[in-house]
Amino acid sequence: MGHDHGAPSAAAGTLSGTYRKRLVWTICISVFITLLQVVGGLLSGSLALLADAAHSMTDAIGVSLALGAITLAQRAPTPRRTFGFYRVEIFSAVLNALLLLGIFVWVLISAIKRFNEPVEVQGGLTMVVAVLGLAANLVGLWMLRDAKDHSLNLRGAYLEVLGDALGSVAVIVGAAIIFFTGWQAADPIAAIVIGLLIVPRSFSLLKDAAHVLLEATPQDMDLAEVRRHLLDEGGVVDVHDLHAWTVTSGMPVLTAHVVVDPDTLRAEDQGQLLGRLQGCLGDHFDVAHSTLQLEPVGHVEGGHLHE
């Protein structure tokens, strides 16, 4: 049996760890936006601003959770936790999504109440605050622009900031309608739009996190293609018990039993053969951690003959 000694260590950290400083700045921006929108919402009477403030607050909480998860993920593995705390990042992404769904329910209930009990909203003040919030969100998006494709955790943070930016746009539109026409219903409608912007990305994040937690095959990996590449390696007769899953974002893991013909086992050192097979996995499928069990033709395992 062999394994890849080039697997990432806890000291090396996850991909998310590279962007820790950016996450800290994103938290600061979200806190600033939250305070700005709470004050603006209370002064203007805008539910849409308060909804966007609540969304910004979940951004700050969610990104703080992401940062905490990244910090835990840097801890070294132990005999009881051989992969360390990498999986904490995925639980953090799930919690982020649940927070967003909770905000959606609150916004929807509050908007319905506003339709029954209208509140006068100052469109001009609402618009100014929303524009400032949008500008701050654009800065946050720029900081996370190249991080979202590398980590589920960072993708969650990016989507939260993106949704908040779109929410600011909805507030601006609603405030403009109130300012120019006086139609007060535009504010709770804008709040509902903000809530609806939250739902699809929340479910998308939950779906991706569930894929990892269920230890499903990485979405960008075709096991049939993996098997074909291994079989194309000289001396490999069969591949069985092939499994692949994701520990955390950017860390796929693969195990397999590889049946090798006797001539190859006699002619090639097992270490060299393992290196060749793992090199194939690393080059074609970006698998840094693989465990391969080499078996000779005719090996009997659990009453089954592998030929």
N, C-alpha and C positions, 0 to 999 in steps of 0.2 A: 504494500500500500504506500502511496506517496501523497505528498501535499506540496503546495506552493509556498516556499519560504518568502516570497515577495509580497505576501498579503499585507494590506495596510494595517498598521498597528494603532492602538488607541492614542499613542503619542503623536502619531502623524495626524490624527484627527480626521473628521469627515470633511466632505467638500464644503459643507456649510461653515465650518470653522474659518475658512479663508475669508469669509465676508462678515466676520464678527463686528468689526468697526462700523461697517455700513449698517448693520442691524441696530447698533447703538444710536447712530445718527437718525435712523428711521424712527426709532422709539421717541427720540427728542422732538422730531417733526410732528409725530402723531399727537404727542402730549400738547404741543403748542397749538395745533389745529383744534384739539378738543376744547381747550380753555377758551380759545377765540370764539368758537362756534357756540359754546354754552352761554357765554356772556352776550354774544350777538343774538342768539335765539331768545334769551330771556328779555332783552331790551326791545327786540323787534316783534316778539310774539310768534315767531316762525317755528312751526312744528318741523318743517323740512330741515331747518338748521339744527334743531335739537336731535333729529334723527341722524343727521350726518355727524353730529358731535358724538352720539352714542356709537356710531360706526367707527369713528376715529378712535374712540376709547377702546373698542375691541381690537383695533389695529395695534394700539400701544400694548394692551394686555397680551394679544396673540404673538406679537413680535418679541415681547419680553419672555413669553413661554418658549418661543423658538430659541432665543439666546440662552435661556437656562438649559434647554435640552442639548444645545451644542456644547455648553460647558461640561455637562455631565458626560457627553459622548467622548470627551478628551481623556476621561479616566481610564487607567490601564485595565485590561481584562484580568479576571481573577479565576481561580479554579472552579468557582461556582457560577461565574458569568464569563464564559470563555470568549464571548464577543463584546464584552464590556457593556456599555450603556448606549450603544448605537441606536437601538430600537426606540429609545426614549424620544427621538426626533419624530418618529411616526405617530406616537401617542400625542405629542404636542400638536401635530397637524390635525388630528381628529378633534382635539379640544378646541382648536381654532375654528373649525367648521361648525361645531356645536354652538359656540358663542355667537357666530354670525347668524345662525338660524334663530337663536333666541332674540336677537335684535330685530329680525324680520317680524316675529310675532308681536313684539312690543310696538313697533311702528304701525303695523296693520291695525291693531286695536286702538291706538291713539288717533290715527287718521279717521277711523269710523266715528269716533267720538266728536272729532272736529266738524265732521259733516252735519252732525246733529246739533252741535253747539258751536257755531262759528266764532272765531276769534279774529279781531282785526290785526293784520300784519303790516308792518312798515316795509314796503317793497324796496325802497332805496337803501336802507341800512342792511337789510338781508342780502342784497346784491353785493354790496361792498365787502361784507364779511365772507361771502361765498367765493368771491374772486380771490381774496387773500388766501383762503383755504385751498383753492385750486392751485394757486402758484406754489404753495408749500408742498402739496401732493406731487406736483410735477417734479420737484427736486427729489423727493423720495423715490419716484419711479426711475429717474435717471440714475440714482445710486444703485438700484437693484436690477438694472436693465440686463446685465450679463450674468446674473446669478440665478435667475428663475429656471433656466434649463438644466441646472446641475443638481438641484436638491428639492425634494418635495416640501421640506420645511421652508426653504427660501421661496419656493413657488407660492406657498400659502401667504407669506409675507408680501410678496409682490402683488398677488391678486387682491389682497386686502387694501393695499394702497391704491391700486388701479380702481377698485370698486368705489373707494372713497373719492377719488378724483372724478369719476363719472357721477357720483352723488352730488358733488359740488356743482357740476354742470347742470344737473336737474334742479338744484336750488336756484341757480342763476336764472334759468329759464322761467321757473315759477315766480321768482321775485320780479323779473322784468314784466311778466303778464300783469301782476298785481300793480306794479308801479305805473304802467301805461293804461291799464283798463280798469283797475280797481276790483277785479274778479278774485275774491278772497279764497275761493275753492281751489285755486291753483296751488296754494301752499300744501294742503293735505294730499293733493294729487301728486305733487312732487315728492312728498314723504313716502307715499306708496311706491313710486318709481324707484326711490332709493332702496326700499325694502326688497323689491323684485330683483334689483341688480345683485343682491346678496345671494339669493337662492341658488341659481345655477352653479356658481363657482363653489358654493358650500358643498353641494352634492358631488361636484366633480372632485373636490379635495377628499371628501369622505370615500368616494369610490377608489381613488388611487391609493389612499391609506389602507383601505380594506384589502386591496390587492397585495400589498406588502405583508400585512398582518396574517393573511391566509397562506402566506408563503407560496403564492402562485408563481409560475414561471415569469421572469422579467418580460415586460411587454415588448421590448425590442429584440427579444431572443426567440429564435425558432429552434426547438429541440431536434427536429428532424434534420435541420441544416447542421446543427452541432454534431449529431451522430454521423452524418455523411462526411464531414471534415475529419473526424477521428478515424473512420473506416478507410479514408483515403491515405492515412499514414501507413507507411510500409510495415508489414508484419501484423497489423490489427485485423483480427478475424471477425470479431463481434463486439458490440457495446450493449450492455444491459444495465438495469437499475440506474438509469440516467435521471438525475434530478437537478433542478436549478431553482434558486429563489433569491430574494433580495433581503439582506440584513437591514440596510437603510439606503437612502438615496445614494447612488453612485457606488454601491458595494454589492455586486452580484456574487453569488457563491454557487459552485457546481460540484456534484459528486457523480461518480460513474464506476462501474466495473468494466474493465477492458480485457477482452480475451485476445491473447497473443499467440501466434504459432510458435512451436518449439524451436525452430531454426533461428528465429529472431531473438528469442530469450537466450539461446546459447551464444549467439554472435554479438549481441549488444548488451552492454552494461545496463542494469535496470535503472540506475540513476540517469543515464543518458537518454534512455527511452522515455522515462517520465518527463524529463526536461523537454524532449521533442514534442510530446503530446500536450504538455501544459503551455509550451510556446505557441502551439497551434491555437489553443483556446484563448490565450492572451492576445495574439495578433488579430484573430478574426472576430472575436466576440467580447474583447475587453474584459475578460474574466481574470481578476488578479488573485483570487483564492479558489483553488480547486483541489479536490481530494480524489485520487484515482487509485483503484485497486487493480493491479495486474494479475491476470489469471491465465494459466496455460490451457490450451485446448484439452478438453476432457475433464476439467476441474469440476468436482461434484460439490454443490453447495445447497444445503437444505433439501437434499434428495433430488435436486435437479441437475442434470448434466448439461454443461455449457460447451458447445462445440462451435 
